Amino acid sequence: MSNLETAMATLIQTFDKYAGADGKRATLSKAEVKTLMEKELPGLLKAAKNPEAVDKLLKSLDSNGDAEVDFQEFVFLVATLACTAHNRPAK
Ligand SMILES: [Ca+2]
């Protein structure tokens, strides 16, 4: 696989790993998002500092308003972070 294909496979594997913790495999609950961020995005959490930042982030991620993060919303988060890292605002 190419690097980009590997990156996409990693996104899928990471989502599935954490989304399945509560038996609802299709979405990340708030607790699952928290665990995922602590384990996989520790630099981001450190940068956030504010303990309410995760709640705010989850709310902003949850574009369909069901209080769960689905794969599309998760990919949007990662894409947004990638855009930030690339120094271009996400639209
Ligand atoms: Ca779940």
PDB file of the backbone (N, CA, C, O) and the ligand in Angstrom, with CONECT records:
HET     CA  A 101       1
ATOM      1  N   MET A   1       0.841  -1.197   0.000  1.00  0.00           N
ATOM      2  CA  MET A   1       0.000   0.000   0.000  1.00  0.00           C
ATOM      3  C   MET A   1       0.881   1.254   0.000  1.00  0.00           C
ATOM      4  O   MET A   1       1.985   1.259   0.544  1.00  0.00           O
ATOM      5  N   SER A   2       0.370   2.296  -0.615  1.00  0.00           N
ATOM      6  CA  SER A   2       1.065   3.586  -0.569  1.00  0.00           C
ATOM      7  C   SER A   2       0.911   4.201   0.828  1.00  0.00           C
ATOM      8  O   SER A   2       0.124   3.728   1.648  1.00  0.00           O
ATOM      9  N   ASN A   3       1.670   5.246   1.072  1.00  0.00           N
ATOM     10  CA  ASN A   3       1.566   5.937   2.367  1.00  0.00           C
ATOM     11  C   ASN A   3       0.149   6.461   2.604  1.00  0.00           C
ATOM     12  O   ASN A   3      -0.385   6.360   3.709  1.00  0.00           O
ATOM     13  N   LEU A   4      -0.452   7.023   1.551  1.00  0.00           N
ATOM     14  CA  LEU A   4      -1.790   7.589   1.707  1.00  0.00           C
ATOM     15  C   LEU A   4      -2.830   6.486   1.955  1.00  0.00           C
ATOM     16  O   LEU A   4      -3.741   6.647   2.767  1.00  0.00           O
ATOM     17  N   GLU A   5      -2.676   5.378   1.247  1.00  0.00           N
ATOM     18  CA  GLU A   5      -3.584   4.244   1.470  1.00  0.00           C
ATOM     19  C   GLU A   5      -3.432   3.702   2.896  1.00  0.00           C
ATOM     20  O   GLU A   5      -4.413   3.352   3.551  1.00  0.00           O
ATOM     21  N   THR A   6      -2.192   3.642   3.353  1.00  0.00           N
ATOM     22  CA  THR A   6      -1.930   3.204   4.723  1.00  0.00           C
ATOM     23  C   THR A   6      -2.575   4.164   5.718  1.00  0.00           C
ATOM     24  O   THR A   6      -3.151   3.737   6.719  1.00  0.00           O
ATOM     25  N   ALA A   7      -2.474   5.465   5.437  1.00  0.00           N
ATOM     26  CA  ALA A   7      -3.074   6.473   6.318  1.00  0.00           C
ATOM     27  C   ALA A   7      -4.593   6.286   6.398  1.00  0.00           C
ATOM     28  O   ALA A   7      -5.183   6.406   7.472  1.00  0.00           O
ATOM     29  N   MET A   8      -5.214   5.994   5.263  1.00  0.00           N
ATOM     30  CA  MET A   8      -6.664   5.794   5.258  1.00  0.00           C
ATOM     31  C   MET A   8      -7.045   4.517   6.019  1.00  0.00           C
ATOM     32  O   MET A   8      -8.029   4.490   6.758  1.00  0.00           O
ATOM     33  N   ALA A   9      -6.251   3.467   5.826  1.00  0.00           N
ATOM     34  CA  ALA A   9      -6.509   2.217   6.559  1.00  0.00           C
ATOM     35  C   ALA A   9      -6.349   2.447   8.054  1.00  0.00           C
ATOM     36  O   ALA A   9      -7.098   1.888   8.854  1.00  0.00           O
ATOM     37  N   THR A  10      -5.373   3.269   8.433  1.00  0.00           N
ATOM     38  CA  THR A  10      -5.152   3.583   9.845  1.00  0.00           C
ATOM     39  C   THR A  10      -6.348   4.333  10.428  1.00  0.00           C
ATOM     40  O   THR A  10      -6.756   4.067  11.559  1.00  0.00           O
ATOM     41  N   LEU A  11      -6.910   5.265   9.663  1.00  0.00           N
ATOM     42  CA  LEU A  11      -8.104   6.002  10.103  1.00  0.00           C
ATOM     43  C   LEU A  11      -9.242   5.031  10.406  1.00  0.00           C
ATOM     44  O   LEU A  11      -9.900   5.127  11.441  1.00  0.00           O
ATOM     45  N   ILE A  12      -9.461   4.090   9.478  1.00  0.00           N
ATOM     46  CA  ILE A  12     -10.557   3.119   9.625  1.00  0.00           C
ATOM     47  C   ILE A  12     -10.310   2.226  10.843  1.00  0.00           C
ATOM     48  O   ILE A  12     -11.207   2.010  11.657  1.00  0.00           O
ATOM     49  N   GLN A  13      -9.072   1.707  10.958  1.00  0.00           N
ATOM     50  CA  GLN A  13      -8.744   0.809  12.075  1.00  0.00           C
ATOM     51  C   GLN A  13      -8.858   1.520  13.417  1.00  0.00           C
ATOM     52  O   GLN A  13      -9.348   0.954  14.394  1.00  0.00           O
ATOM     53  N   THR A  14      -8.394   2.784  13.452  1.00  0.00           N
ATOM     54  CA  THR A  14      -8.439   3.547  14.706  1.00  0.00           C
ATOM     55  C   THR A  14      -9.879   3.792  15.130  1.00  0.00           C
ATOM     56  O   THR A  14     -10.227   3.616  16.298  1.00  0.00           O
ATOM     57  N   PHE A  15     -10.718   4.199  14.176  1.00  0.00           N
ATOM     58  CA  PHE A  15     -12.129   4.434  14.488  1.00  0.00           C
ATOM     59  C   PHE A  15     -12.776   3.155  15.019  1.00  0.00           C
ATOM     60  O   PHE A  15     -13.435   3.168  16.058  1.00  0.00           O
ATOM     61  N   ASP A  16     -12.579   2.045  14.290  1.00  0.00           N
ATOM     62  CA  ASP A  16     -13.209   0.774  14.662  1.00  0.00           C
ATOM     63  C   ASP A  16     -12.751   0.293  16.038  1.00  0.00           C
ATOM     64  O   ASP A  16     -13.541  -0.248  16.813  1.00  0.00           O
ATOM     65  N   LYS A  17     -11.467   0.498  16.330  1.00  0.00           N
ATOM     66  CA  LYS A  17     -10.896   0.063  17.605  1.00  0.00           C
ATOM     67  C   LYS A  17     -11.616   0.716  18.789  1.00  0.00           C
ATOM     68  O   LYS A  17     -11.928   0.046  19.774  1.00  0.00           O
ATOM     69  N   TYR A  18     -11.877   2.008  18.693  1.00  0.00           N
ATOM     70  CA  TYR A  18     -12.481   2.736  19.811  1.00  0.00           C
ATOM     71  C   TYR A  18     -14.009   2.728  19.757  1.00  0.00           C
ATOM     72  O   TYR A  18     -14.668   2.743  20.797  1.00  0.00           O
ATOM     73  N   ALA A  19     -14.567   2.705  18.552  1.00  0.00           N
ATOM     74  CA  ALA A  19     -16.029   2.767  18.422  1.00  0.00           C
ATOM     75  C   ALA A  19     -16.701   1.508  18.963  1.00  0.00           C
ATOM     76  O   ALA A  19     -17.854   1.559  19.391  1.00  0.00           O
ATOM     77  N   GLY A  20     -15.989   0.372  18.948  1.00  0.00           N
ATOM     78  CA  GLY A  20     -16.584  -0.888  19.366  1.00  0.00           C
ATOM     79  C   GLY A  20     -16.608  -1.109  20.867  1.00  0.00           C
ATOM     80  O   GLY A  20     -17.176  -2.097  21.332  1.00  0.00           O
ATOM     81  N   ALA A  21     -16.006  -0.215  21.635  1.00  0.00           N
ATOM     82  CA  ALA A  21     -15.842  -0.433  23.075  1.00  0.00           C
ATOM     83  C   ALA A  21     -17.176  -0.621  23.798  1.00  0.00           C
ATOM     84  O   ALA A  21     -17.253  -1.413  24.737  1.00  0.00           O
ATOM     85  N   ASP A  22     -18.228   0.090  23.381  1.00  0.00           N
ATOM     86  CA  ASP A  22     -19.513   0.014  24.086  1.00  0.00           C
ATOM     87  C   ASP A  22     -20.532  -0.867  23.370  1.00  0.00           C
ATOM     88  O   ASP A  22     -21.705  -0.890  23.746  1.00  0.00           O
ATOM     89  N   GLY A  23     -20.088  -1.597  22.331  1.00  0.00           N
ATOM     90  CA  GLY A  23     -21.000  -2.469  21.615  1.00  0.00           C
ATOM     91  C   GLY A  23     -21.700  -1.774  20.455  1.00  0.00           C
ATOM     92  O   GLY A  23     -22.221  -2.436  19.557  1.00  0.00           O
ATOM     93  N   LYS A  24     -21.715  -0.435  20.468  1.00  0.00           N
ATOM     94  CA  LYS A  24     -22.248   0.299  19.314  1.00  0.00           C
ATOM     95  C   LYS A  24     -21.077   0.632  18.399  1.00  0.00           C
ATOM     96  O   LYS A  24     -20.399   1.643  18.584  1.00  0.00           O
ATOM     97  N   ARG A  25     -20.848  -0.219  17.422  1.00  0.00           N
ATOM     98  CA  ARG A  25     -19.630  -0.145  16.621  1.00  0.00           C
ATOM     99  C   ARG A  25     -19.663   0.970  15.584  1.00  0.00           C
ATOM    100  O   ARG A  25     -18.613   1.356  15.069  1.00  0.00           O
ATOM    101  N   ALA A  26     -20.839   1.494  15.269  1.00  0.00           N
ATOM    102  CA  ALA A  26     -20.955   2.464  14.174  1.00  0.00           C
ATOM    103  C   ALA A  26     -20.569   3.884  14.595  1.00  0.00           C
ATOM    104  O   ALA A  26     -20.273   4.732  13.754  1.00  0.00           O
ATOM    105  N   THR A  27     -20.577   4.132  15.914  1.00  0.00           N
ATOM    106  CA  THR A  27     -20.323   5.499  16.376  1.00  0.00           C
ATOM    107  C   THR A  27     -19.419   5.511  17.602  1.00  0.00           C
ATOM    108  O   THR A  27     -19.306   4.530  18.337  1.00  0.00           O
ATOM    109  N   LEU A  28     -18.779   6.666  17.792  1.00  0.00           N
ATOM    110  CA  LEU A  28     -18.000   6.911  19.009  1.00  0.00           C
ATOM    111  C   LEU A  28     -18.873   7.676  19.987  1.00  0.00           C
ATOM    112  O   LEU A  28     -19.392   8.744  19.660  1.00  0.00           O
ATOM    113  N   SER A  29     -19.038   7.128  21.198  1.00  0.00           N
ATOM    114  CA  SER A  29     -19.710   7.876  22.258  1.00  0.00           C
ATOM    115  C   SER A  29     -18.741   8.931  22.783  1.00  0.00           C
ATOM    116  O   SER A  29     -17.569   8.965  22.408  1.00  0.00           O
ATOM    117  N   LYS A  30     -19.258   9.789  23.659  1.00  0.00           N
ATOM    118  CA  LYS A  30     -18.411  10.824  24.249  1.00  0.00           C
ATOM    119  C   LYS A  30     -17.206  10.194  24.960  1.00  0.00           C
ATOM    120  O   LYS A  30     -16.077  10.664  24.819  1.00  0.00           O
ATOM    121  N   ALA A  31     -17.460   9.125  25.726  1.00  0.00           N
ATOM    122  CA  ALA A  31     -16.383   8.449  26.460  1.00  0.00           C
ATOM    123  C   ALA A  31     -15.367   7.845  25.490  1.00  0.00           C
ATOM    124  O   ALA A  31     -14.161   7.891  25.733  1.00  0.00           O
ATOM    125  N   GLU A  32     -15.868   7.281  24.394  1.00  0.00           N
ATOM    126  CA  GLU A  32     -14.964   6.680  23.403  1.00  0.00           C
ATOM    127  C   GLU A  32     -14.114   7.746  22.722  1.00  0.00           C
ATOM    128  O   GLU A  32     -12.928   7.531  22.468  1.00  0.00           O
ATOM    129  N   VAL A  33     -14.715   8.890  22.428  1.00  0.00           N
ATOM    130  CA  VAL A  33     -13.953   9.997  21.833  1.00  0.00           C
ATOM    131  C   VAL A  33     -12.840  10.427  22.780  1.00  0.00           C
ATOM    132  O   VAL A  33     -11.710  10.684  22.364  1.00  0.00           O
ATOM    133  N   LYS A  34     -13.188  10.499  24.068  1.00  0.00           N
ATOM    134  CA  LYS A  34     -12.214  10.918  25.074  1.00  0.00           C
ATOM    135  C   LYS A  34     -11.026   9.951  25.114  1.00  0.00           C
ATOM    136  O   LYS A  34      -9.869  10.371  25.108  1.00  0.00           O
ATOM    137  N   THR A  35     -11.336   8.641  25.154  1.00  0.00           N
ATOM    138  CA  THR A  35     -10.282   7.637  25.173  1.00  0.00           C
ATOM    139  C   THR A  35      -9.432   7.722  23.906  1.00  0.00           C
ATOM    140  O   THR A  35      -8.203   7.683  23.966  1.00  0.00           O
ATOM    141  N   LEU A  36     -10.102   7.837  22.760  1.00  0.00           N
ATOM    142  CA  LEU A  36      -9.372   7.933  21.485  1.00  0.00           C
ATOM    143  C   LEU A  36      -8.425   9.123  21.495  1.00  0.00           C
ATOM    144  O   LEU A  36      -7.269   9.014  21.085  1.00  0.00           O
ATOM    145  N   MET A  37      -8.921  10.253  21.962  1.00  0.00           N
ATOM    146  CA  MET A  37      -8.090  11.455  21.961  1.00  0.00           C
ATOM    147  C   MET A  37      -6.920  11.328  22.928  1.00  0.00           C
ATOM    148  O   MET A  37      -5.809  11.767  22.633  1.00  0.00           O
ATOM    149  N   GLU A  38      -7.182  10.713  24.104  1.00  0.00           N
ATOM    150  CA  GLU A  38      -6.107  10.538  25.093  1.00  0.00           C
ATOM    151  C   GLU A  38      -5.015   9.630  24.552  1.00  0.00           C
ATOM    152  O   GLU A  38      -3.827   9.872  24.769  1.00  0.00           O
ATOM    153  N   LYS A  39      -5.431   8.569  23.834  1.00  0.00           N
ATOM    154  CA  LYS A  39      -4.470   7.577  23.351  1.00  0.00           C
ATOM    155  C   LYS A  39      -3.831   7.982  22.027  1.00  0.00           C
ATOM    156  O   LYS A  39      -2.638   7.768  21.815  1.00  0.00           O
ATOM    157  N   GLU A  40      -4.634   8.570  21.138  1.00  0.00           N
ATOM    158  CA  GLU A  40      -4.164   8.776  19.761  1.00  0.00           C
ATOM    159  C   GLU A  40      -3.846  10.236  19.424  1.00  0.00           C
ATOM    160  O   GLU A  40      -3.143  10.512  18.451  1.00  0.00           O
ATOM    161  N   LEU A  41      -4.363  11.167  20.228  1.00  0.00           N
ATOM    162  CA  LEU A  41      -4.113  12.581  19.945  1.00  0.00           C
ATOM    163  C   LEU A  41      -3.634  13.306  21.207  1.00  0.00           C
ATOM    164  O   LEU A  41      -4.161  14.364  21.552  1.00  0.00           O
ATOM    165  N   PRO A  42      -2.634  12.738  21.897  1.00  0.00           N
ATOM    166  CA  PRO A  42      -2.218  13.340  23.171  1.00  0.00           C
ATOM    167  C   PRO A  42      -1.675  14.759  22.993  1.00  0.00           C
ATOM    168  O   PRO A  42      -1.838  15.604  23.873  1.00  0.00           O
ATOM    169  N   GLY A  43      -1.037  15.013  21.869  1.00  0.00           N
ATOM    170  CA  GLY A  43      -0.494  16.361  21.619  1.00  0.00           C
ATOM    171  C   GLY A  43      -1.603  17.388  21.514  1.00  0.00           C
ATOM    172  O   GLY A  43      -1.471  18.513  21.998  1.00  0.00           O
ATOM    173  N   LEU A  44      -2.705  16.991  20.875  1.00  0.00           N
ATOM    174  CA  LEU A  44      -3.847  17.897  20.709  1.00  0.00           C
ATOM    175  C   LEU A  44      -4.484  18.215  22.058  1.00  0.00           C
ATOM    176  O   LEU A  44      -4.825  19.363  22.343  1.00  0.00           O
ATOM    177  N   LEU A  45      -4.641  17.170  22.890  1.00  0.00           N
ATOM    178  CA  LEU A  45      -5.238  17.353  24.216  1.00  0.00           C
ATOM    179  C   LEU A  45      -4.394  18.293  25.053  1.00  0.00           C
ATOM    180  O   LEU A  45      -4.918  19.162  25.750  1.00  0.00           O
ATOM    181  N   LYS A  46      -3.087  18.113  24.980  1.00  0.00           N
ATOM    182  CA  LYS A  46      -2.169  18.957  25.733  1.00  0.00           C
ATOM    183  C   LYS A  46      -2.309  20.408  25.284  1.00  0.00           C
ATOM    184  O   LYS A  46      -2.299  21.335  26.093  1.00  0.00           O
ATOM    185  N   ALA A  47      -2.438  20.574  23.977  1.00  0.00           N
ATOM    186  CA  ALA A  47      -2.551  21.924  23.420  1.00  0.00           C
ATOM    187  C   ALA A  47      -3.858  22.583  23.838  1.00  0.00           C
ATOM    188  O   ALA A  47      -3.932  23.803  23.988  1.00  0.00           O
ATOM    189  N   ALA A  48      -4.916  21.741  24.031  1.00  0.00           N
ATOM    190  CA  ALA A  48      -6.230  22.281  24.352  1.00  0.00           C
ATOM    191  C   ALA A  48      -6.271  22.861  25.772  1.00  0.00           C
ATOM    192  O   ALA A  48      -6.906  23.888  26.014  1.00  0.00           O
ATOM    193  N   LYS A  49      -5.574  22.176  26.724  1.00  0.00           N
ATOM    194  CA  LYS A  49      -5.484  22.634  28.123  1.00  0.00           C
ATOM    195  C   LYS A  49      -6.825  22.689  28.853  1.00  0.00           C
ATOM    196  O   LYS A  49      -6.956  22.147  29.950  1.00  0.00           O
ATOM    197  N   ASN A  50      -7.795  23.323  28.266  1.00  0.00           N
ATOM    198  CA  ASN A  50      -9.111  23.474  28.870  1.00  0.00           C
ATOM    199  C   ASN A  50      -9.823  22.115  28.972  1.00  0.00           C
ATOM    200  O   ASN A  50     -10.005  21.436  27.961  1.00  0.00           O
ATOM    201  N   PRO A  51     -10.227  21.715  30.194  1.00  0.00           N
ATOM    202  CA  PRO A  51     -10.903  20.417  30.342  1.00  0.00           C
ATOM    203  C   PRO A  51     -12.246  20.351  29.627  1.00  0.00           C
ATOM    204  O   PRO A  51     -12.739  19.262  29.332  1.00  0.00           O
ATOM    205  N   GLU A  52     -12.835  21.494  29.348  1.00  0.00           N
ATOM    206  CA  GLU A  52     -14.112  21.504  28.626  1.00  0.00           C
ATOM    207  C   GLU A  52     -13.922  21.462  27.122  1.00  0.00           C
ATOM    208  O   GLU A  52     -14.887  21.390  26.361  1.00  0.00           O
ATOM    209  N   ALA A  53     -12.658  21.508  26.702  1.00  0.00           N
ATOM    210  CA  ALA A  53     -12.379  21.575  25.265  1.00  0.00           C
ATOM    211  C   ALA A  53     -12.897  20.342  24.527  1.00  0.00           C
ATOM    212  O   ALA A  53     -13.364  20.438  23.393  1.00  0.00           O
ATOM    213  N   VAL A  54     -12.807  19.172  25.189  1.00  0.00           N
ATOM    214  CA  VAL A  54     -13.256  17.938  24.547  1.00  0.00           C
ATOM    215  C   VAL A  54     -14.764  17.972  24.323  1.00  0.00           C
ATOM    216  O   VAL A  54     -15.260  17.575  23.268  1.00  0.00           O
ATOM    217  N   ASP A  55     -15.483  18.453  25.334  1.00  0.00           N
ATOM    218  CA  ASP A  55     -16.943  18.582  25.203  1.00  0.00           C
ATOM    219  C   ASP A  55     -17.313  19.502  24.048  1.00  0.00           C
ATOM    220  O   ASP A  55     -18.196  19.205  23.243  1.00  0.00           O
ATOM    221  N   LYS A  56     -16.609  20.628  23.993  1.00  0.00           N
ATOM    222  CA  LYS A  56     -16.878  21.595  22.922  1.00  0.00           C
ATOM    223  C   LYS A  56     -16.567  20.994  21.568  1.00  0.00           C
ATOM    224  O   LYS A  56     -17.310  21.164  20.602  1.00  0.00           O
ATOM    225  N   LEU A  57     -15.431  20.275  21.522  1.00  0.00           N
ATOM    226  CA  LEU A  57     -15.011  19.663  20.268  1.00  0.00           C
ATOM    227  C   LEU A  57     -16.039  18.635  19.809  1.00  0.00           C
ATOM    228  O   LEU A  57     -16.405  18.576  18.635  1.00  0.00           O
ATOM    229  N   LEU A  58     -16.496  17.822  20.770  1.00  0.00           N
ATOM    230  CA  LEU A  58     -17.474  16.788  20.441  1.00  0.00           C
ATOM    231  C   LEU A  58     -18.748  17.412  19.890  1.00  0.00           C
ATOM    232  O   LEU A  58     -19.324  16.925  18.918  1.00  0.00           O
ATOM    233  N   LYS A  59     -19.178  18.494  20.524  1.00  0.00           N
ATOM    234  CA  LYS A  59     -20.383  19.183  20.076  1.00  0.00           C
ATOM    235  C   LYS A  59     -20.216  19.709  18.651  1.00  0.00           C
ATOM    236  O   LYS A  59     -21.118  19.595  17.821  1.00  0.00           O
ATOM    237  N   SER A  60     -19.035  20.290  18.385  1.00  0.00           N
ATOM    238  CA  SER A  60     -18.810  20.859  17.057  1.00  0.00           C
ATOM    239  C   SER A  60     -18.658  19.761  16.002  1.00  0.00           C
ATOM    240  O   SER A  60     -18.961  19.965  14.827  1.00  0.00           O
ATOM    241  N   LEU A  61     -18.181  18.591  16.446  1.00  0.00           N
ATOM    242  CA  LEU A  61     -18.011  17.460  15.530  1.00  0.00           C
ATOM    243  C   LEU A  61     -19.330  16.855  15.128  1.00  0.00           C
ATOM    244  O   LEU A  61     -19.501  16.371  14.009  1.00  0.00           O
ATOM    245  N   ASP A  62     -20.265  16.890  16.063  1.00  0.00           N
ATOM    246  CA  ASP A  62     -21.507  16.142  15.939  1.00  0.00           C
ATOM    247  C   ASP A  62     -22.454  16.877  15.008  1.00  0.00           C
ATOM    248  O   ASP A  62     -23.425  17.487  15.454  1.00  0.00           O
ATOM    249  N   SER A  63     -22.171  16.818  13.714  1.00  0.00           N
ATOM    250  CA  SER A  63     -22.918  17.646  12.765  1.00  0.00           C
ATOM    251  C   SER A  63     -24.368  17.203  12.618  1.00  0.00           C
ATOM    252  O   SER A  63     -25.220  18.012  12.253  1.00  0.00           O
ATOM    253  N   ASN A  64     -24.667  15.932  12.896  1.00  0.00           N
ATOM    254  CA  ASN A  64     -26.066  15.511  12.778  1.00  0.00           C
ATOM    255  C   ASN A  64     -26.797  15.506  14.133  1.00  0.00           C
ATOM    256  O   ASN A  64     -27.963  15.123  14.214  1.00  0.00           O
ATOM    257  N   GLY A  65     -26.091  15.939  15.195  1.00  0.00           N
ATOM    258  CA  GLY A  65     -26.739  16.199  16.473  1.00  0.00           C
ATOM    259  C   GLY A  65     -27.227  14.985  17.248  1.00  0.00           C
ATOM    260  O   GLY A  65     -28.159  15.112  18.041  1.00  0.00           O
ATOM    261  N   ASP A  66     -26.629  13.808  17.046  1.00  0.00           N
ATOM    262  CA  ASP A  66     -27.110  12.620  17.770  1.00  0.00           C
ATOM    263  C   ASP A  66     -26.246  12.287  18.998  1.00  0.00           C
ATOM    264  O   ASP A  66     -26.396  11.220  19.592  1.00  0.00           O
ATOM    265  N   ALA A  67     -25.327  13.220  19.381  1.00  0.00           N
ATOM    266  CA  ALA A  67     -24.455  13.054  20.553  1.00  0.00           C
ATOM    267  C   ALA A  67     -23.481  11.888  20.395  1.00  0.00           C
ATOM    268  O   ALA A  67     -22.896  11.432  21.377  1.00  0.00           O
ATOM    269  N   GLU A  68     -23.306  11.409  19.175  1.00  0.00           N
ATOM    270  CA  GLU A  68     -22.326  10.360  18.882  1.00  0.00           C
ATOM    271  C   GLU A  68     -21.515  10.838  17.681  1.00  0.00           C
ATOM    272  O   GLU A  68     -21.993  11.623  16.863  1.00  0.00           O
ATOM    273  N   VAL A  69     -20.287  10.352  17.592  1.00  0.00           N
ATOM    274  CA  VAL A  69     -19.440  10.731  16.458  1.00  0.00           C
ATOM    275  C   VAL A  69     -19.369   9.540  15.495  1.00  0.00           C
ATOM    276  O   VAL A  69     -18.827   8.490  15.841  1.00  0.00           O
ATOM    277  N   ASP A  70     -19.918   9.708  14.289  1.00  0.00           N
ATOM    278  CA  ASP A  70     -19.828   8.614  13.317  1.00  0.00           C
ATOM    279  C   ASP A  70     -18.522   8.732  12.529  1.00  0.00           C
ATOM    280  O   ASP A  70     -17.736   9.655  12.740  1.00  0.00           O
ATOM    281  N   PHE A  71     -18.305   7.777  11.617  1.00  0.00           N
ATOM    282  CA  PHE A  71     -17.010   7.751  10.922  1.00  0.00           C
ATOM    283  C   PHE A  71     -16.780   9.024  10.097  1.00  0.00           C
ATOM    284  O   PHE A  71     -15.669   9.551  10.040  1.00  0.00           O
ATOM    285  N   GLN A  72     -17.848   9.500   9.467  1.00  0.00           N
ATOM    286  CA  GLN A  72     -17.727  10.717   8.654  1.00  0.00           C
ATOM    287  C   GLN A  72     -17.310  11.911   9.515  1.00  0.00           C
ATOM    288  O   GLN A  72     -16.465  12.714   9.120  1.00  0.00           O
ATOM    289  N   GLU A  73     -17.921  12.011  10.698  1.00  0.00           N
ATOM    290  CA  GLU A  73     -17.592  13.116  11.602  1.00  0.00           C
ATOM    291  C   GLU A  73     -16.160  12.975  12.136  1.00  0.00           C
ATOM    292  O   GLU A  73     -15.453  13.967  12.316  1.00  0.00           O
ATOM    293  N   PHE A  74     -15.747  11.727  12.385  1.00  0.00           N
ATOM    294  CA  PHE A  74     -14.378  11.453  12.835  1.00  0.00           C
ATOM    295  C   PHE A  74     -13.365  11.861  11.766  1.00  0.00           C
ATOM    296  O   PHE A  74     -12.354  12.497  12.067  1.00  0.00           O
ATOM    297  N   VAL A  75     -13.643  11.493  10.522  1.00  0.00           N
ATOM    298  CA  VAL A  75     -12.745  11.842   9.417  1.00  0.00           C
ATOM    299  C   VAL A  75     -12.677  13.360   9.252  1.00  0.00           C
ATOM    300  O   VAL A  75     -11.624  13.916   8.939  1.00  0.00           O
ATOM    301  N   PHE A  76     -13.818  14.021   9.468  1.00  0.00           N
ATOM    302  CA  PHE A  76     -13.834  15.480   9.390  1.00  0.00           C
ATOM    303  C   PHE A  76     -12.921  16.090  10.455  1.00  0.00           C
ATOM    304  O   PHE A  76     -12.210  17.059  10.188  1.00  0.00           O
ATOM    305  N   LEU A  77     -12.943  15.515  11.672  1.00  0.00           N
ATOM    306  CA  LEU A  77     -12.051  15.981  12.744  1.00  0.00           C
ATOM    307  C   LEU A  77     -10.597  15.844  12.317  1.00  0.00           C
ATOM    308  O   LEU A  77      -9.813  16.786  12.434  1.00  0.00           O
ATOM    309  N   VAL A  78     -10.244  14.654  11.818  1.00  0.00           N
ATOM    310  CA  VAL A  78      -8.853  14.407  11.433  1.00  0.00           C
ATOM    311  C   VAL A  78      -8.454  15.332  10.275  1.00  0.00           C
ATOM    312  O   VAL A  78      -7.347  15.869  10.249  1.00  0.00           O
ATOM    313  N   ALA A  79      -9.377  15.508   9.320  1.00  0.00           N
ATOM    314  CA  ALA A  79      -9.097  16.392   8.187  1.00  0.00           C
ATOM    315  C   ALA A  79      -8.901  17.830   8.657  1.00  0.00           C
ATOM    316  O   ALA A  79      -8.028  18.543   8.162  1.00  0.00           O
ATOM    317  N   THR A  80      -9.733  18.252   9.630  1.00  0.00           N
ATOM    318  CA  THR A  80      -9.603  19.600  10.177  1.00  0.00           C
ATOM    319  C   THR A  80      -8.252  19.790  10.848  1.00  0.00           C
ATOM    320  O   THR A  80      -7.595  20.819  10.683  1.00  0.00           O
ATOM    321  N   LEU A  81      -7.844  18.763  11.620  1.00  0.00           N
ATOM    322  CA  LEU A  81      -6.543  18.824  12.288  1.00  0.00           C
ATOM    323  C   LEU A  81      -5.413  18.837  11.266  1.00  0.00           C
ATOM    324  O   LEU A  81      -4.420  19.544  11.439  1.00  0.00           O
ATOM    325  N   ALA A  82      -5.567  18.052  10.200  1.00  0.00           N
ATOM    326  CA  ALA A  82      -4.555  18.018   9.149  1.00  0.00           C
ATOM    327  C   ALA A  82      -4.439  19.385   8.477  1.00  0.00           C
ATOM    328  O   ALA A  82      -3.338  19.847   8.177  1.00  0.00           O
ATOM    329  N   CYS A  83      -5.585  20.028   8.244  1.00  0.00           N
ATOM    330  CA  CYS A  83      -5.582  21.370   7.647  1.00  0.00           C
ATOM    331  C   CYS A  83      -4.882  22.367   8.555  1.00  0.00           C
ATOM    332  O   CYS A  83      -4.129  23.224   8.092  1.00  0.00           O
ATOM    333  N   THR A  84      -5.138  22.245   9.859  1.00  0.00           N
ATOM    334  CA  THR A  84      -4.479  23.132  10.821  1.00  0.00           C
ATOM    335  C   THR A  84      -2.974  22.919  10.774  1.00  0.00           C
ATOM    336  O   THR A  84      -2.192  23.870  10.767  1.00  0.00           O
ATOM    337  N   ALA A  85      -2.583  21.632  10.742  1.00  0.00           N
ATOM    338  CA  ALA A  85      -1.162  21.303  10.689  1.00  0.00           C
ATOM    339  C   ALA A  85      -0.535  21.817   9.397  1.00  0.00           C
ATOM    340  O   ALA A  85       0.641  22.178   9.362  1.00  0.00           O
ATOM    341  N   HIS A  86      -1.331  21.844   8.351  1.00  0.00           N
ATOM    342  CA  HIS A  86      -0.859  22.305   7.040  1.00  0.00           C
ATOM    343  C   HIS A  86      -0.985  23.814   6.915  1.00  0.00           C
ATOM    344  O   HIS A  86      -0.662  24.403   5.883  1.00  0.00           O
ATOM    345  N   ASN A  87      -1.458  24.415   7.977  1.00  0.00           N
ATOM    346  CA  ASN A  87      -1.567  25.875   8.054  1.00  0.00           C
ATOM    347  C   ASN A  87      -2.557  26.461   7.059  1.00  0.00           C
ATOM    348  O   ASN A  87      -2.345  27.545   6.516  1.00  0.00           O
ATOM    349  N   ARG A  88      -3.646  25.722   6.828  1.00  0.00           N
ATOM    350  CA  ARG A  88      -4.740  26.243   6.004  1.00  0.00           C
ATOM    351  C   ARG A  88      -6.036  26.038   6.756  1.00  0.00           C
ATOM    352  O   ARG A  88      -6.293  24.933   7.234  1.00  0.00           O
ATOM    353  N   PRO A  89      -6.853  27.051   6.874  1.00  0.00           N
ATOM    354  CA  PRO A  89      -8.123  26.873   7.577  1.00  0.00           C
ATOM    355  C   PRO A  89      -9.036  25.909   6.843  1.00  0.00           C
ATOM    356  O   PRO A  89      -9.118  25.922   5.615  1.00  0.00           O
ATOM    357  N   ALA A  90      -9.731  25.060   7.624  1.00  0.00           N
ATOM    358  CA  ALA A  90     -10.707  24.142   7.028  1.00  0.00           C
ATOM    359  C   ALA A  90     -11.973  24.912   6.683  1.00  0.00           C
ATOM    360  O   ALA A  90     -12.374  25.805   7.429  1.00  0.00           O
ATOM    361  N   LYS A  91     -12.593  24.587   5.589  1.00  0.00           N
ATOM    362  CA  LYS A  91     -13.843  25.252   5.182  1.00  0.00           C
ATOM    363  C   LYS A  91     -15.000  24.316   5.389  1.00  0.00           C
ATOM    364  O   LYS A  91     -16.144  24.676   5.109  1.00  0.00           O
TER     365      LYS A  91
HETATM  366 CA    CA A 101     -19.518   3.108  20.166  1.00  0.00          CA2+
END
